[in-house]
Amino acid sequence: MDNKKIPVTIITGFLGSGKTTLLNNIIQKHKDKKFAIIENEYGDIGIDSDLIINNDETIFELNNGCICCSLQDGFQNTISSLLNSSHNFNHLLIETTGIANPDSVISTFIATEEIQKQFIIDSVICVVDAVNIEDFINEQAEVRKQLALADITLINKSESVHQDYLNTIQKLIGDLNPMTHTHTVSYSNIDDINMLDNCYFTSQAIERKTINFSLANGFRLDKLMNQHDISTEGFILTENIDMEKFETWLKGFLFFNSHSIFRAKGILSAPNSNQKLIFQSIKTSYQLGYGKDWGQEKRFCKLIIIGKYIDRDMIESSLKQLIVKA
């Protein structure tokens, strides 16, 4: 492998949604890539058996030059095994288990310094079953969290429901996560959808999405909070903030709300920086990077938080304490 960071695509979704079919479709569509694949599903490896040409117990070699392994001895050990193997690869696909939250996997790529040197998350994809998704959202907290963390959402098995109901599902998903890109598919077919190399975790993508995120509707989503407990809240300040105080506040905020704050991102303005400061977080882990120069643009700070039972007034009051006094 070269010195360029390897992009990582994380596929999540509840049991039976079509994750493994999507995984196989991605492999077949991108024959130019050399994938490494980590499967964290219960049961047997889900890669098409026709692709498997060699099995050395931990790593399966595929006939298109890719490799696949199951997550057996811990995530970081599996990553080390891949890096230390003789196989070269230029994209990592991870299929998470359908009955758990994917945040620990995502957080590993943000929080672990050695892994950060080798990999960068490209996107988190959530596959949902159009037939059962409304029931799953109501009954399964894991499904709501998977959706809240997704950069791309595929509504699969769309051929099995009426278009009016698809519209209802799209609105429901949009309420849970206004930041996700939603597509309707059948049999996890992605021939016409760009699933790879979207770079949604880069500072540039976060900056662009944060700027485009509208606060016009307030995003209090009180009805949604009462019904599904997850909401998206946006905050904006027109002053600079003290970055040292912000980092101290952010660490404490994420630590004490690790079970309720799923994802946060935003643009920050500090008086001693000519560039926009970009941050994102998953669980208790966060990253800070640089965006475009402010130039003549009027400065602001804008934060977007996805989680459950968000205390908007408390957060707003805390953020105001970080403002740099003129």
N, C-alpha and C positions, 0 to 999 in steps of 0.2 A: 504494500500500500504506500501511496505517496504521502507527502506532508500535509495535504489538504484534509480538512476535517470531513469525516464520513457522515453524510446525512442519515437521519433516523426517522422512519415512519412508524408510528405506533397505531395499531388497529385495535379498537375496543368495541364493545357492544354486548348485549345480553345474549344468553344461550339461545342458539337457533336462529340468530339474526342474519347470518350469512357471512361471518367474518372469514372463515376458511375459504369459502368460494371466492371472496374478494382477494384474499391473499394469492390464491392460484391464478386469478385473472390478472393481477398485477405482474406476477412472474411471467406469464405468457405474453402479456402486452409489451413488456420492456425487455426484449431479448438481448438488447445491447448492454444491459447492466449485469454486473456480477453481484448478486445479492448474498448476504448472510441473513438467515432467518432464525429468530428465536420464537419458539412456540411455548406459551404458558397456559395452554388449555389442559383440562383434565382429559384423560384417555389417550388414544394413540395419536401419533403425528398425523396432522391433517393434510400434509402435502400430497398431491396426486401421486399414487404409487408408480405410475408410469414414468415419473420424473426421477425416482430414486434408483441410483445405480450402484451405490456402495453404502454400507452401514458399519461404522467403526464403534458402535454402541452409544457414543455421545454425539457424534457429528455425522449427519447424513449427507452424502455427496449427491448432487442432482445432475442430470444429464445435460443441463444447459450451462454448466459451470458454476452454479450456485451451491451453497451449503446450507444445511438446516440442523438445528439442535433443539432439544427440549430443555426446559428450565428445571433442573433437578437439584443442583447444589448451591443455589443462591444466585441472584442476578449478577452481582459483580464477578463471581467466579466464572459464570458462563461467559461474560464479556471478555474476561482474561483468557479463557480457553480459545475463544474465537481469534483474539488478537495474536495469541501465541501459536496458532495453528499455521500450517503451511499454505492455507488457502488465502488468496487475495480476493478482496471484495470492495465494492465502492458504494454500497448502500445497505443499510441494516433495516430489515422489517421485523417488527415485534407484534405478535398476536397475543394480547393479554387474555386472561381467563374471563369468561363472561359473567361470573358470579362475584366479582370483586371490583374494587375501585382501581383505576389505572394510575392514580396519582403518585404512588410510590415509585413506579417505573419512570414516570415523567420526571419526578424530583431527582432521581439518581443522576440524570444527565445535566441537571442544573447545579446540584450541590456537590458532586464528587469531582474534585479537581483533576485527577488523573483521567477520568472518563471525558471530562470537558475538553482536554487537550486533543482527544482523538475523534470525538463525535459532536455533532450539533443536531438538535431536533429539527426536522423539516416540517412535520405536521402531526397532529393527533386526529385520527379518523374514527368516527363512531358510526357503526352500522345498526340500523333499527329495523324491526319487523313491522311493516305497515299494518298487518292484520292485528297484532297484539300490542302495539306500542302504547296506546292510550291506557290500557289496563296496567301495563308494566310501569308507566310513569306514575300512576296512582298508587301502585302496590309495592314497587321496588325502589328503595332509596338509591341503590347502586346505579340503576338506569338513569335517574335524574342527574347523578353526579357524572356519569359517563358523558351525557349530553352537555353538561355545563363545561366540561373540559375540552370539548371537541372544536377543532378548527374547521373540519369538514364533517358534515353529517349526510350519510346516505340512507334515504328511506327506501329500503329494499322490499321486494315482493309487491311492488306498487300495482302490478297487473291484477292483484287479487282484491283490490278495493276500488270503490267509485271515486271519480275525480273530486267530487265535493268533499269526500272524507279525506282525501289527500291534502286538500286545501286546509282542512281543519288541523291535520297533523302538522303541516308546515307552520301554521300559526302557533300551535302549541310549542313546537320546538323553538321557534323564533322568540317566544316569550321567555322560555327558559334560558336561552343563550342567543341574544341578538347579534353576537359576533361571529357565529358559525356560518359557513357556506353550505347551503342545503341543496341536495340533488335527489330526484326520484329515479330509482333504477329497478330493473327486474333481473333476478339471478345474479345480482352484484355485478352487472355488466357496466364496465367503465370505458368502453371504446371511445366515447365522445367526451370524456371528463379527464381533466388533467389532475391526477392524484399525487404525482411526485414533483419534487423540485419546486415547491411553492414557497419555501423559506419563511413560513409563518412565525418562526421563533426569532427571527433576526430583528435587530433594533429598527431597521428601516420598515419592516412590515408592521411592527407594533406601533411605530410612530404614525404610519399611514392609517391604520385601523382606529387608533385613538382619536386622531383628528376627525375622521369621518363619523365617529360614533355620535349620535344625536342625543342631546339632553332635552330636546323639545318636549317630550312626553313625560319628563320627570323620572320615568322608570322606577316609580315606587312599587308598581305592580302589586298593590295590596291584596287584590283578589287572588293572584297567583301565590303570594306568600301564604295566605290562609289555606289554599288548596294543596299546594305542592311544596311549600317551604323554601323554594329556591327563587332568588331574584337577582337582577343585575342593577347595580346602583352606579351612577356617575357623579363625580364631584369636580368642581372647577374653582380655581382661585386665580385672581388677577394680579397677585403679587409674587415675588420671589420667595423661596423657602430656604431655610438653613439645612443643607444636605446632611450635615453631621447629626442634627437633631432628627431629621427625617429617617435616617438609617436606624437610629436608636429606637424611634417610634415604630418603624416597620418591623424590626426584629421582635419587639414585644407584642405588637398587634398580631403578627402571624403566629407567634408561639402560643398566645393565650386563646387564639381563635383557630387553631390548627384543624379542628373538626368541623368548622362551619364556613371558613373562607376557602374556596376551592381554587380560585385563580384571580390574579390582579395584574393590571398593567397600566402604564400611563406615561405621560410626558411631564417632566419637571423643569423648572427654571431656577437656577441658582445665580446669585449676583456675581460670582467669580468665574462663571463659565459662559463663553460665547456660543456654545453649542447646546442644543436641547439634550437633556439627560433622559434616557429611556429606561424604564424598569419593568420587570415582570416577575411574578412569583407563582409558585406551586407549593401548596402546603406551607412549610416553614422555610423553604428555600427561595432565594431571589437572586436576580441578576441586574446589574446596572451597566448601561452602555451609552454610547453617544449617537445622537441623531444629527440633523442638519444644523447649520449655523442659524442663529436667530436673525442676524442681519438687521433690517429695519422693522421686522415684524414685532407687533406688540406682544410682550411676554405673558405667559399664563402657565398654570399647572393644571393638568387634567388627569384624573384617576378613574379607572373603571374596575369595579369589584363584583365578582360573581360568587355567591355563597348562599347560605340559608340563614334566615332570621337576622338579616343585617341591621344593626342599630345605626341608622343613617345619622341621626342627630349627634350621637356620640362621636362618630368618625368625623363629621363636619367640624365639631367643636375641637377635636384633637388636631386636625389639620391646620386650623386657624392659629393654634399655638406655635406652629412651625414657621409662620411668616416672619420674614426678616423685616424688622422695623426700619423705616426710612430715617 
